[in-house]
Amino acid sequence: MCTIYKFNMKHQNIIYLNGTSFIHNNITNNYLSKLNKSSKLLYYINKE
């Protein structure tokens, strides 16, 4: 099982996926939800 670690850096959300980092900018919660169902990923979203 993979784990996505999400960190808030200023106004951009950086998501680390198994050592890979990308900007969580245009990725919606809906996409993450589908990703979670298909890849058995574990993630959490800060609603701040």
N, C-alpha and C positions, 0 to 999 in steps of 0.2 A: 504493500500500500504506500502510495506517495503522499506527501504532505506539502501543501502550499503555505508558505509563511508570508503573511502580508504585513507590511510596515507603512506607516504614514510618514512621508517625507515632504514637508511643506504642503503643497496642494496636489502632489502627484502620489499615487499609490504604487509602490514597487512590490511586485509579487516574485518571490523566489520559489522556483519549482525545481527541486532536485539539483540545486546549484546554479540553475539558469535563472537570470533575472530579466524581466521585461516590464514595460510601463503599463500599469492597469489604468488606462485612460479611456480607450474606446471599447473596452470589454465590459459588457453589461452583466448584471447578476444572473440574467437569464442564460447567457452563454456559459457562465461558471456553473450554473445548475445542471445544464446539459452535459458539461464536461465532467462534473462530479458523478453523474449517473453512468456515463460511458466508461470512465477511467477509474472509478472507485477512488476518487481523490478526496482528501480531507482539506477543508478550507474554512476560514472564517472572515467575515466582512465587518469592518468597523463602520457603524452608522453614526458618524460624527458630523 
